[in-house]
Amino acid sequence: MAMHLNNGGGRRRAYQPMSEINVTPFVDVMLVLLVSFMVTAPLLAVGVPVDIPESKAQNISRPDKPLVVSIRANGDVYLQETKIELASLVAKLRAITNNKRGTRIYVRGDKAVAYGRIMQVMGTVSSAGFRKVTLLAKLPDGGR
């Protein structure tokens, strides 16, 4: 608190508190919010956990957001984050893309999945007429 002294006339007045905003609690709250957002932001990453294999191919950089078909280690197929049967995959893709054959579709397969299962899913998507079907892989740690 601040005070104001009146030395005029030899008379002393009592201390008067000055009105000012205490920003310390505000800063404390903002720091707590900052830390909580920093902790929760990585948890908001959307996707099905898949351990994809590594590749030395170049990264694909496209501004448009593709559809992702994921294949888990047990062979389950997911469209974005939704589990789906392989028989209904083509119908869902056509409905989502409004039957646009040029839509980019990424296929992510767990490295423990049999190669035949991945090719079965890619073949199903390709046979439906989608031309831009891409298999995703992870770059090795040293390569960029």
C-alpha positions in Angstrom: 0.0 0.0 0.0 1.1 3.5 -0.6 0.6 6.4 1.7 0.2 10.1 1.5 1.7 12.5 4.1 0.5 16.0 4.5 3.3 18.0 6.1 1.6 21.4 5.7 0.6 23.3 8.9 2.4 21.0 11.3 -0.6 18.8 11.5 -0.2 15.1 10.7 -3.0 13.2 9.0 -3.6 9.5 9.2 -2.3 7.3 6.5 -4.6 7.1 3.4 -4.4 4.0 1.3 -4.1 4.6 -2.5 -6.4 2.7 -4.8 -4.4 0.6 -7.2 -5.0 -2.7 -8.9 -3.0 -5.7 -7.5 -1.9 -7.6 -10.6 -0.2 -10.5 -8.8 -3.3 -12.7 -8.5 -4.0 -12.0 -12.2 -0.5 -13.1 -13.2 -0.8 -16.2 -11.1 -4.0 -17.2 -12.8 -2.6 -16.6 -16.2 0.5 -18.7 -15.5 -1.7 -21.6 -14.3 -3.8 -21.3 -17.5 -0.7 -21.2 -19.6 0.7 -24.3 -18.0 -2.6 -26.2 -18.2 -2.9 -25.4 -22.0 0.7 -26.4 -22.6 0.0 -29.8 -20.9 -3.3 -30.5 -22.6 -2.4 -29.3 -26.2 -0.4 -32.4 -27.1 -3.3 -34.6 -25.9 -5.6 -32.9 -28.4 -3.8 -34.6 -31.4 -6.5 -36.5 -33.2 -5.9 -40.0 -34.5 -5.9 -43.7 -33.9 -2.6 -44.9 -32.3 -0.7 -46.7 -35.0 2.9 -47.7 -35.0 3.8 -47.0 -38.7 7.1 -48.2 -40.2 10.0 -46.0 -41.3 10.8 -44.9 -44.8 13.5 -42.7 -46.5 11.0 -41.2 -49.0 10.4 -37.4 -49.0 7.7 -35.8 -46.9 4.4 -35.0 -48.7 3.3 -31.5 -48.1 -0.1 -30.5 -49.3 -2.3 -27.7 -48.1 -5.6 -29.7 -48.4 -6.6 -32.0 -45.6 -6.7 -35.6 -46.8 -8.8 -38.5 -45.5 -6.9 -41.1 -43.5 -7.6 -44.8 -43.4 -5.8 -46.5 -40.6 -5.1 -50.2 -40.1 -4.3 -51.2 -36.5 -2.0 -54.1 -35.5 -5.0 -56.4 -35.1 -6.3 -55.7 -38.6 -9.1 -53.3 -37.7 -9.8 -50.6 -40.2 -10.5 -47.0 -39.2 -11.8 -44.1 -41.4 -10.4 -41.0 -39.6 -11.1 -42.0 -36.0 -14.1 -44.3 -36.6 -13.8 -48.0 -36.8 -15.4 -49.3 -40.0 -15.9 -52.6 -41.8 -13.9 -53.0 -45.0 -17.1 -53.8 -46.9 -18.7 -50.4 -46.1 -15.4 -48.3 -46.5 -16.1 -47.4 -50.2 -19.6 -46.3 -49.5 -18.4 -44.1 -46.7 -15.6 -42.6 -48.7 -17.9 -41.8 -51.6 -20.4 -40.1 -49.2 -17.7 -38.1 -47.5 -16.0 -36.9 -50.7 -19.2 -36.4 -52.6 -17.9 -38.9 -55.1 -14.9 -36.8 -56.1 -12.3 -39.3 -57.4 -9.4 -36.8 -57.0 -9.6 -36.7 -53.2 -6.3 -37.5 -51.5 -6.6 -40.6 -49.3 -3.8 -41.7 -47.0 -3.5 -45.2 -45.8 -1.6 -45.7 -42.5 -0.8 -49.3 -41.5 0.8 -50.5 -38.3 4.1 -52.2 -39.0 2.8 -55.4 -37.3 0.0 -55.7 -39.8 0.4 -58.3 -42.6 1.3 -56.7 -45.9 -1.6 -58.5 -47.5 -4.1 -56.7 -45.3 -2.7 -53.3 -46.2 -2.8 -54.2 -49.9 -6.4 -55.4 -49.5 -7.5 -52.1 -48.0 -5.5 -50.1 -50.6 -6.9 -52.2 -53.4 -10.5 -51.7 -52.1 -10.0 -47.9 -52.1 -8.3 -47.9 -55.5 -10.9 -50.2 -57.1 -13.6 -47.7 -56.1 -12.0 -45.2 -58.5 -10.0 -43.0 -56.1 -6.8 -42.1 -57.9 -4.8 -40.5 -55.1 -4.2 -43.3 -52.6 -1.0 -42.9 -50.7 0.7 -45.3 -48.2 2.2 -43.4 -45.2 5.5 -44.2 -43.5 7.7 -42.7 -40.8 11.1 -41.2 -41.7 14.1 -42.6 -39.8 15.3 -40.4 -36.9 18.4 -39.1 -38.7 16.7 -38.2 -42.0 14.8 -35.0 -42.9 
